[in-house]
């Protein structure tokens, strides 16, 4: 079974790297969205296996979008991993307290699939 990941990040370079990296190293299908609202729409229609969500975005930030996804019955069970450049321990703990994994930016493209697998407790797939 091929996993489907939705990467939501306002930076095009990050979306390109995530898509290429996860498709190449893990064989997953990666959907991308440049904004929180586009990501919300894709999450509802595509029902991905997981969402990689940037914290800092214009308009709808990652935390706001997380709460919108949690409030919607069709998306509330999709696991979310936050991507953040905020390396402070307090910030990481705040995100983890929401029940989400956290991957710090800049991430290593060659190991991000393994980080996702570990955070979501996915076996090699």
C-alpha positions, 0 to 999 in steps of 0.5 A: 500500500502506497502512503499518501502525504500532504505537505502544506508549506508556503515556501515552494522550495520546501514543497519541492524538496519534500515531494522529491525526497519522500517520493524517492526515499519512501515511494510515497505519493506526495500532494502539496499545498502552498497555503493553509486553505488550499491544504484544508481543501486537499485534506478533505477531498484526498484524505491523506495518511498524514500531513506535514504542516508548516507552522509559520505561514501567512493568512492561515498559520499551521496552528490555526489550520491544525485546529480547523482540521481537528474540528472537521470530522472528515480530517480529525483523525489524520496525523499531523507533523509540524515543520518548524524553524522555531528550534526553541525547546518551549516551542517544540513542547507546545506543538508536541502537547497538541499530540503532533510530531515535530520536525525542525527546519532545515530538515535533512532530505535523505532522512525525513521519511525515516523521521516521519515513519518514526513519529507516526510509528509506521513500519517500512512502507 
